């Protein structure tokens, strides 16, 4: 069996994939990957190798200046025809929503045979959705090592004001020129590190869910994520000096995260409760018509917040009487009313998803989970010990790099942090730290703690 953690990144792109000890075959549709200085110049070669003759090139005003102009020049010099679309400047941060995808669809040139995004998170996500709709491959030239979706087969979108994950084919080519990425705003460089720090919680929760719910888990993929995370943490100090090797380490880690998600066919290797804090804060901002911070910055804060919650949880012991009393007091109409107070216009969609997909409120399923938690509590504690750094150590590192370490540092108050914690449990069908705490009958204590930790 191929050990992913010890494999060169080029090996992981093997077209036939890999038979794994987990019982599944893993593969990615990513065919061309270049990370390094000056690699944007291989773009014509990449297009030729994929049979792309006329790309539809997508930028926004900022990414056009960062790399889009250079892409246009390279394509012109190579004699490759293309259609260019540049999103007009926005007064607020552009969202990956129906409006953005609709604008692309209306501008799309049907003579195009691929969608080439030039940008990072929002551009990449929207281009994958457009490419799926148009039935053509997507490609991306990254402009900042700010998020882990470059090579994933999913898009994190806003649909009907609700954060959702839409599954598409991953890009067939990813080009990350570190000369371009090194010049990105420092907050975007640090956001990429924040998105990588999320892997501490993601792997921990994935292993716990495997025990509690029987969810699929692959240790080979988990090892790949741990190795990538270690390399990023080791390079962190160089990142604030914009050292090319550090930027390359973070960019590679983020791309490998996307490959790992594609291998697993789920987002588990890369996201957990920390991402759901970010999703909730973004949804709250959308509901109010306010801007939100960078996704990776929010994930970094969410990671530290989740580790602090788990450190408190590790001091407790499952109590059947307490869990039974909490379960008996749970009232579905009251929960729906509370959910409407948290989610506003998106509440009905959240309620329907829990009813039709998540089933986390089902008392019989909850009782089964609690029994497994009790039976495996020492193993669950061991997983936390093995996977998680000390919160104080992580906070010191983040603070030393100038990263925000609390929700308040992002401009998010205690009440929104508490509400985000409550809402995190039901916005997706995923077993999280907040679900584990709810199963233990400790939600009220920990929602209060989440608010206290916001400062």
SVG drawing of the C-alpha trace seen along z (x, -y; Angstrom):
<svg xmlns="http://www.w3.org/2000/svg" viewBox="-43 -50 56 53">
<polyline fill="none" stroke="black" stroke-width="0.4" points="0.0,0.0 1.3,-3.5 1.9,-5.6 0.5,-9.0 2.5,-10.9 5.8,-9.6 4.8,-10.1 5.9,-13.0 3.0,-15.2 3.4,-14.2 2.9,-10.6 -0.5,-11.4 -1.8,-12.5 -1.5,-9.0 -4.4,-8.7 -5.4,-5.2 -5.4,-6.0 -4.5,-3.9 -6.0,-0.8 -5.9,-1.7 -5.9,0.3 -9.1,-1.4 -10.9,0.6 -11.4,-2.2 -9.6,-3.3 -8.5,-6.9 -7.8,-9.1 -8.0,-12.7 -9.0,-14.3 -6.1,-16.8 -3.7,-16.2 -1.4,-19.2 0.0,-20.7 2.8,-23.2 3.9,-25.1 7.0,-27.3 8.7,-30.3 7.8,-31.4 5.5,-28.4 2.8,-30.6 4.8,-30.5 3.9,-26.8 0.2,-27.7 0.2,-27.2 1.9,-23.8 -0.7,-22.9 -3.6,-23.9 -2.1,-21.9 -1.6,-18.8 -5.3,-18.9 -6.5,-19.6 -7.8,-23.0 -7.9,-25.4 -10.1,-28.3 -10.4,-29.0 -12.9,-31.3 -10.7,-33.3 -12.3,-34.7 -10.8,-37.3 -11.9,-40.0 -10.4,-43.5 -7.8,-42.6 -6.8,-39.2 -6.6,-40.7 -3.8,-43.0 -2.2,-40.2 -2.0,-37.6 -4.8,-38.1 -3.0,-40.6 0.0,-38.3 -2.2,-35.3 -3.6,-37.4 -0.1,-38.3 1.0,-34.6 -2.0,-33.4 -1.7,-36.2 2.0,-35.4 1.2,-31.7 -1.5,-32.5 -4.2,-30.9 -7.7,-32.5 -9.7,-33.2 -12.6,-35.1 -11.8,-37.3 -14.4,-38.2 -13.4,-40.5 -15.9,-40.9 -16.6,-44.6 -15.2,-46.1 -17.4,-45.4 -18.1,-47.7 -18.0,-44.6 -16.3,-41.3 -17.7,-39.3 -19.7,-36.2 -19.8,-32.8 -23.5,-33.0 -26.2,-32.8 -25.5,-36.4 -21.8,-35.7 -22.4,-32.4 -25.3,-34.0 -23.0,-36.8 -20.5,-34.2 -23.2,-32.2 -24.5,-35.3 -21.0,-36.3 -19.8,-32.8 -18.7,-32.2 -20.2,-29.0 -17.2,-28.6 -15.0,-28.0 -13.8,-24.5 -12.6,-25.2 -13.0,-27.7 -9.8,-29.1 -10.1,-30.9 -7.4,-33.4 -7.8,-34.0 -8.3,-32.1 -11.4,-31.1 -14.4,-32.8 -13.1,-32.8 -12.1,-29.1 -15.4,-28.0 -17.6,-29.9 -15.6,-28.7 -16.0,-25.0 -19.7,-25.5 -19.8,-27.2 -17.6,-24.5 -19.9,-21.8 -22.9,-23.6 -21.2,-24.2 -19.9,-20.6 -16.2,-21.7 -13.1,-21.2 -12.0,-23.9 -8.4,-25.1 -7.0,-27.6 -4.1,-30.0 -3.8,-30.7 -3.1,-34.2 -2.8,-33.7 -2.2,-30.7 -5.3,-31.7 -7.6,-28.6 -7.6,-24.8 -10.1,-24.5 -7.8,-24.8 -7.7,-21.0 -10.9,-19.9 -13.8,-18.5 -16.3,-20.7 -17.2,-24.4 -18.1,-26.2 -21.1,-28.3 -23.9,-30.5 -27.2,-29.2 -30.4,-30.9 -28.2,-32.6 -27.1,-29.2 -23.5,-28.0 -23.5,-24.8 -21.0,-22.4 -21.6,-21.6 -19.7,-18.7 -18.1,-19.2 -15.1,-17.9 -11.9,-19.3 -9.8,-21.5 -7.7,-19.5 -4.9,-22.0 -3.7,-24.0 -0.8,-26.5 0.5,-28.3 3.3,-30.7 5.0,-31.5 6.3,-34.8 2.7,-35.9 1.5,-34.3 4.3,-35.9 3.1,-39.3 -0.5,-38.7 -1.7,-40.8 -0.2,-39.5 -3.7,-38.8 -4.3,-36.4 -1.0,-34.6 -1.9,-34.2 -5.4,-33.1 -3.9,-30.2 -2.0,-29.2 -5.2,-29.5 -7.0,-27.1 -4.1,-24.6 -4.3,-24.8 -7.9,-23.6 -6.5,-20.2 -5.7,-19.6 -9.4,-19.6 -10.6,-18.0 -8.5,-14.8 -9.4,-14.6 -13.1,-14.9 -12.9,-12.5 -11.4,-9.8 -13.9,-10.4 -16.8,-10.3 -15.5,-7.0 -15.8,-5.6 -19.1,-7.2 -21.0,-7.0 -19.1,-4.4 -18.3,-7.0 -15.7,-6.0 -12.1,-6.9 -8.8,-6.5 -5.6,-6.7 -3.5,-7.0 -5.3,-10.2 -5.0,-11.4 -1.2,-10.9 -1.0,-13.0 -2.8,-15.8 -0.6,-15.6 2.6,-15.7 1.3,-18.7 0.3,-20.5 3.7,-20.0 5.5,-21.4 3.2,-24.5 3.7,-25.1 7.5,-24.6 7.5,-27.3 5.2,-29.7 7.8,-32.2 9.1,-32.4 5.7,-33.2 5.6,-36.6 8.9,-37.4 7.3,-36.2 10.1,-33.6 9.4,-31.7 10.0,-28.3 7.5,-29.1 4.9,-30.3 5.5,-27.2 5.0,-25.0 1.7,-26.6 0.5,-26.5 1.5,-22.8 -0.3,-22.0 -3.5,-23.7 -3.4,-21.9 -2.8,-18.6 -5.8,-19.3 -7.9,-19.5 -6.5,-16.3 -7.2,-14.6 -10.8,-15.7 -11.1,-14.3 -9.5,-11.1 -12.0,-10.7 -14.9,-12.0 -15.8,-14.1 -14.5,-17.3 -13.6,-15.4 -9.8,-15.5 -9.8,-19.3 -12.7,-20.7 -14.5,-20.3 -16.2,-22.5 -13.6,-25.3 -15.0,-25.6 -18.5,-25.6 -17.8,-28.6 -16.6,-30.3 -19.6,-29.3 -21.9,-30.5 -20.2,-33.8 -20.4,-34.3 -24.1,-33.5 -24.7,-35.9 -22.9,-38.7 -24.9,-37.9 -28.2,-38.0 -27.2,-41.5 -25.8,-42.7 -22.4,-43.1 -18.9,-42.0 -17.1,-39.0 -13.5,-38.4 -11.3,-36.1 -12.5,-32.4 -9.0,-31.2 -8.6,-33.8 -12.0,-32.7 -10.9,-29.1 -7.7,-29.8 -9.7,-31.4 -12.3,-28.6 -9.5,-26.1 -8.2,-27.6 -11.7,-28.0 -12.5,-24.4 -9.3,-23.1 -10.2,-25.2 -13.7,-23.6 -12.1,-20.1 -9.6,-20.9 -12.5,-21.6 -14.4,-18.5 -11.3,-16.4 -11.7,-17.3 -15.2,-15.7 -16.6,-12.2 -19.8,-11.0 -22.7,-11.0 -25.7,-8.8 -28.1,-10.5 -27.2,-14.0 -27.4,-13.0 -30.7,-11.3 -32.1,-14.4 -31.0,-16.7 -32.4,-14.4 -35.8,-14.2 -35.9,-18.0 -35.2,-18.5 -38.3,-19.9 -38.5,-19.9 -40.9,-22.9 -38.6,-24.9 -35.6,-23.9 -37.2,-25.1 -38.1,-28.4 -34.5,-28.8 -33.2,-27.9 -35.3,-30.6 -33.9,-33.1 -30.4,-32.1 -30.7,-31.6 -33.5,-34.1 -34.5,-33.7 -32.4,-30.5 -33.9,-28.7 -36.5,-26.7 -33.8,-25.2 -31.7,-24.3 -34.7,-22.7 -35.6,-20.7 -32.0,-19.5 -31.9,-18.2 -35.2,-16.5 -34.5,-15.0 -30.7,-14.4 -29.0,-15.0 -31.3,-13.3 -29.1,-14.4 -32.1,-15.2 -33.5,-11.6 -33.6,-10.3 -32.9,-6.7 -29.8,-7.6 -28.6,-9.9 -29.0,-7.1 -26.9,-4.8 -24.2,-7.4 -24.1,-8.0 -23.6,-4.3 -20.6,-4.2 -19.2,-7.4 -19.3,-5.8 -17.8,-2.5 -15.0,-4.3 -14.3,-7.3 -10.7,-6.4 -10.0,-6.0 -11.7,-9.3 -9.5,-11.1 -6.5,-9.4 -7.4,-10.7 -7.6,-14.3 -4.1,-13.8 -2.6,-12.5 -4.0,-15.0 -4.3,-18.4 -1.7,-20.9 -2.1,-22.7 -4.3,-25.8 -1.8,-28.0 1.0,-26.9 -1.1,-27.4 -2.3,-30.8 1.3,-31.9 2.4,-30.9 -0.6,-32.6 -0.2,-35.8 3.5,-35.9 2.6,-35.9 0.1,-38.7 -2.9,-36.4 -6.2,-37.0 -6.7,-34.5 -10.2,-35.3 -13.6,-36.0 -13.4,-39.5 -10.1,-39.9 -12.2,-39.4 -14.9,-41.9 -17.2,-39.0 -18.8,-39.3 -19.6,-36.8 -23.3,-36.4 -22.5,-35.7 -19.9,-33.2 -22.4,-31.5 -25.0,-31.4 -22.5,-30.1 -21.7,-27.3 -25.3,-26.3 -26.0,-26.5 -22.9,-24.6 -24.4,-21.3 -27.2,-21.3 -26.0,-23.2 -24.4,-20.1 -24.7,-16.4 -21.4,-16.0 -20.5,-14.8 -18.6,-17.6 -17.3,-18.5 -20.6,-20.4 -22.5,-17.2 -20.4,-15.2 -21.0,-17.8 -24.8,-17.8 -24.9,-13.9 -23.3,-14.2 -26.0,-16.6 -23.6,-19.5 -24.8,-21.9 -26.0,-24.6 -22.8,-24.7 -20.6,-24.7 -22.6,-27.3 -22.0,-29.6 -18.3,-28.7 -18.1,-29.4 -19.4,-32.9 -16.9,-33.4 -14.0,-32.3 -14.9,-34.9 -12.8,-37.5"/>
</svg>
